[in-house]
Amino acid sequence: MDYRKLPHGEEEISVIGLGTSSIGAAGDKEIEAVMTLALEKGINYFDQALC
């Protein structure tokens, strides 16, 4: 996974993120599987914007 450093700090975020605005429509097992796979693949940017 590629990462980019934020301009004001030392944090590095993954260039690929996971949007979660509609994740609540899935079942608990599917949500857990998606989140687990994202973390395993190195994704550390999760967009939690609410619509």
NORLINCOR-V979757 format. One record per residue. N is the residue number from 1. SS is DSSP state (h for helix, s for strand, l for the rest). Layout:
((N & SS) (N & SS))
This chain:
((1 & l) (2 & l) (3 & s) (4 & s) (5 & s) (6 & l) (7 & l) (8 & l) (9 & l) (10 & l) (11 & l) (12 & s) (13 & s) (14 & s) (15 & l) (16 & l) (17 & l) (18 & s) (19 & s) (20 & l) (21 & l) (22 & l) (23 & h) (24 & h) (25 & h) (26 & l) (27 & l) (28 & h) (29 & h) (30 & h) (31 & h) (32 & h) (33 & h) (34 & h) (35 & h) (36 & h) (37 & h) (38 & h) (39 & h) (40 & h) (41 & l) (42 & l) (43 & l) (44 & l) (45 & l) (46 & s) (47 & s) (48 & l) (49 & l) (50 & l) (51 & l))
